[in-house]
Amino acid sequence: MSLVEITRQIAKAETKHDRVAGSVQLIAVSKVQPNERVAAVLNEGHRVFGENRVQEAAGKWPDFRAQFDDVKVHLIGPLQTNKARQAFELFEAIHSVDRVKLAKAIARLAQELGHCPELFIQVNTGQEPQKAGVLPEAADQFIADCVAMDLPVRGLMCIPPAEEEPALHFAFLAKIAARNGLSGLSMGMSSDFERAIAHGATHVRVGSGVFGERDYS
Ligand SMILES: *Cc1c(COP(=O)(O)O)cnc(C)c1O
């Protein structure tokens, strides 16, 4: 796989599922990838990346930003409240807002700093105990709470359970977003982004499909 190939497949899925051309944003998930691979994708012209750890992002993106213009980095992993301030410095978007304490910390920082990353509310659609995200039955209230805090809520995000058909979760997330008047949907990874696009994804988070397999050794 490669950036070119994934970009082509996204365009194809847009056409096939009657989505506006260019309406799906590819977030190239660069976590754990060697810097050479990330630099290669930057050199190919891609500018939107995803990281799941604040510390890891802090270690590489300031340097890349110094070398490349218009870089946008999205936090797609969990955020501890005590790292929210650092997240404001590192990320243009946060996909993992999932509790009132964190939402309040973000709202305070937004007021203090006069800007705020774009926010996605993570929904634990599979109700998995080990997974982050607001539970589906609490989602409407939590979205309303965030909107009441004047937070820039762009949409919802989910990570479906590994062993279930992701399309069911994508459809479910799209339904929750629609009834709350939210248009952004961060869903779909390397193995299922086409199905996510079929169900309305506006942001797909693709790692290994763009960069190759991650080497955790
Ligand atoms: C790692 C990660 C991805 C990308 O996974 P791939 O299977 O490599 O495409 C997407 N979303 C989240 C939240 C991730 O942590």
The ligand as an ORCA input file, in Angstrom:
! r2SCAN-3c Opt
* xyz 0 1
  C      -3.633      3.093     14.902
  C      -4.974      3.678     14.731
  C      -5.566      3.774     13.442
  C      -4.903      3.267     12.175
  O      -4.891      1.871     12.134
  P      -4.458      1.097     10.794
  O      -5.080     -0.225     10.957
  O      -2.973      1.051     10.780
  O      -5.010      1.844      9.642
  C      -6.804      4.374     13.348
  N      -7.447      4.850     14.431
  C      -6.930      4.781     15.670
  C      -7.694      5.334     16.814
  C      -5.668      4.189     15.857
  O      -5.166      4.131     17.101
*
